[in-house]
Amino acid sequence: MSYSPAILNAIDAALTEAELKRSTDYEKGVVHFSMDLGRINIKVIIITRESNFSIHGVFPISADDEDQEAILKVAEFVCRANYGLVLGHFNLDMRDGEIQYQTTIDCTDIEAPSTHMVNRALAVTLKMCEKYAPGFQSIIFAGQSAKEACERCEADD
């Protein structure tokens, strides 16, 4: 897969300015690091392409892929949480239960994103991971319904 070196360099500069320690794969155009959000530690993967980049916040917990009811509850929660989101969305891998939040920024008509664009996309991804993590945890570990879990996460809106 090819990617834009200008986009990767802009991301690298923004992360350097933010003093974030990371691992950058210049062959693939991918950046990896972790963020401690208090209750949860999120793995962050930034994938650059020719005209965009996406930031994925990968949760350290997953739905039990062998428990169909649990997978369906998490899938319902993802649908409920995604409804109305403006920047980004949750993804659920139905094969293994992996949960992530993804924000994608289009860079079609610009050479590279500004530091502000990178920081904003990262902030949105991390904020959504932090906001909805208790819901995922309550469904996976306590068996709460998707509706109740989502309402609890969105009660502060």
C-alpha positions as CSV (number, residue, x, y, z in Angstrom):
1,M,0.0,0.0,0.0
2,S,1.4,3.4,-0.9
3,Y,1.0,6.5,1.3
4,S,1.8,10.2,1.3
5,P,5.2,10.9,3.0
6,A,4.0,14.5,3.4
7,I,1.0,13.4,5.5
8,L,3.2,11.0,7.6
9,N,5.7,13.8,8.2
10,A,3.0,16.2,9.3
11,I,1.6,13.6,11.7
12,D,5.2,12.9,13.0
13,A,5.7,16.6,13.6
14,A,2.5,17.0,15.5
15,L,3.2,14.0,17.7
16,T,6.8,15.3,18.3
17,E,5.4,18.7,19.3
18,A,3.0,16.9,21.7
19,E,5.9,14.9,23.1
20,L,4.3,11.5,22.4
21,K,6.6,8.5,22.3
22,R,5.7,6.3,19.3
23,S,6.9,3.8,16.8
24,T,6.8,4.8,13.2
25,D,7.0,2.3,10.3
26,Y,8.2,4.4,7.4
27,E,7.9,1.5,5.0
28,K,4.1,1.1,5.6
29,G,3.3,4.7,6.7
30,V,1.9,3.5,10.1
31,V,2.4,5.0,13.6
32,H,1.8,3.1,16.9
33,F,1.7,4.2,20.5
34,S,-0.4,3.8,23.6
35,M,-2.4,6.3,25.6
36,D,-3.4,5.9,29.3
37,L,-6.9,7.4,29.6
38,G,-7.2,6.7,33.3
39,R,-9.7,3.8,33.4
40,I,-8.3,2.3,30.2
41,N,-5.1,2.1,28.1
42,I,-5.8,2.5,24.4
43,K,-3.5,1.4,21.6
44,V,-3.4,4.0,18.9
45,I,-2.7,3.2,15.3
46,I,-2.4,5.9,12.7
47,I,-2.6,4.8,9.1
48,T,-1.6,7.1,6.3
49,R,-2.7,6.8,2.7
50,E,-2.2,8.8,-0.4
51,S,-4.9,11.4,0.4
52,N,-6.0,10.8,4.0
53,F,-5.1,9.4,7.4
54,S,-7.1,7.5,10.0
55,I,-6.5,7.3,13.7
56,H,-7.7,4.1,15.3
57,G,-8.1,3.8,19.1
58,V,-8.0,0.1,19.8
59,F,-9.6,-1.1,23.1
60,P,-7.7,-3.6,25.3
61,I,-10.9,-5.5,25.9
62,S,-13.0,-7.3,23.4
63,A,-16.3,-9.1,23.2
64,D,-16.0,-12.9,23.5
65,D,-16.1,-14.1,19.9
66,E,-17.5,-17.4,21.1
67,D,-20.4,-15.8,23.0
68,Q,-22.8,-14.8,20.3
69,E,-25.1,-13.0,22.7
70,A,-22.2,-10.9,24.0
71,I,-21.1,-10.0,20.4
72,L,-24.6,-9.0,19.5
73,K,-24.9,-6.8,22.7
74,V,-21.6,-5.1,21.8
75,A,-22.8,-4.7,18.2
76,E,-26.0,-3.1,19.3
77,F,-24.0,-0.7,21.6
78,V,-21.8,0.2,18.7
79,C,-24.8,1.1,16.6
80,R,-26.4,3.1,19.4
81,A,-23.1,4.9,20.1
82,N,-22.4,5.6,16.4
83,Y,-25.8,7.2,15.8
84,G,-25.3,10.9,15.7
85,L,-21.5,10.9,15.8
86,V,-20.1,13.6,13.6
87,L,-16.3,12.8,13.4
88,G,-15.5,9.1,13.4
89,H,-17.2,5.9,14.4
90,F,-16.8,2.7,16.4
91,N,-15.9,-0.5,14.6
92,L,-16.5,-4.0,15.9
93,D,-14.7,-7.0,14.3
94,M,-17.4,-9.7,14.5
95,R,-14.7,-12.3,13.9
96,D,-12.6,-11.7,17.0
97,G,-14.6,-9.1,19.1
98,E,-12.0,-6.3,18.6
99,I,-13.4,-2.9,19.4
100,Q,-12.0,0.4,18.1
101,Y,-12.8,4.0,17.4
102,Q,-11.8,5.4,14.0
103,T,-11.4,9.0,12.9
104,T,-10.5,9.6,9.2
105,I,-9.3,13.0,7.9
106,D,-9.5,13.7,4.1
107,C,-6.4,15.5,2.8
108,T,-7.3,15.5,-0.9
109,D,-6.8,19.2,-1.7
110,I,-4.0,19.9,0.7
111,E,-0.4,18.8,0.7
112,A,-0.5,17.7,4.3
113,P,-2.6,18.2,7.4
114,S,-1.8,21.0,9.9
115,T,-0.8,20.2,13.4
116,H,-4.2,21.4,14.5
117,M,-5.9,18.9,12.2
118,V,-3.8,16.0,13.5
119,N,-4.3,17.0,17.2
120,R,-8.0,17.5,16.7
121,A,-8.4,14.0,15.1
122,L,-6.4,12.4,17.9
123,A,-8.4,14.3,20.5
124,V,-11.7,13.2,19.1
125,T,-10.5,9.5,18.9
126,L,-9.3,9.5,22.5
127,K,-12.3,11.4,23.9
128,M,-14.7,8.9,22.3
129,C,-12.7,6.0,23.6
130,E,-12.7,7.5,27.1
131,K,-16.4,8.4,27.0
132,Y,-17.7,5.0,25.8
133,A,-15.2,2.7,27.5
134,P,-17.3,2.3,30.6
135,G,-20.2,1.2,28.4
136,F,-18.2,-1.5,26.7
137,Q,-16.8,-2.6,30.0
138,S,-20.3,-2.8,31.6
139,I,-21.6,-4.9,28.8
140,I,-18.6,-7.3,28.6
141,F,-18.0,-7.7,32.3
142,A,-21.3,-7.0,34.0
143,G,-23.8,-8.1,31.3
144,Q,-25.6,-4.7,31.2
145,S,-27.9,-4.1,28.2
146,A,-26.5,-2.1,25.3
147,K,-29.3,0.5,25.7
148,E,-28.6,1.1,29.3
149,A,-24.9,1.2,28.8
150,C,-25.2,3.7,26.0
151,E,-27.6,5.9,27.9
152,R,-25.2,6.0,30.8
153,C,-22.3,7.0,28.6
154,E,-24.3,9.7,26.9
155,A,-26.0,11.0,30.1
156,D,-23.5,14.0,30.3
157,D,-24.3,15.2,26.8
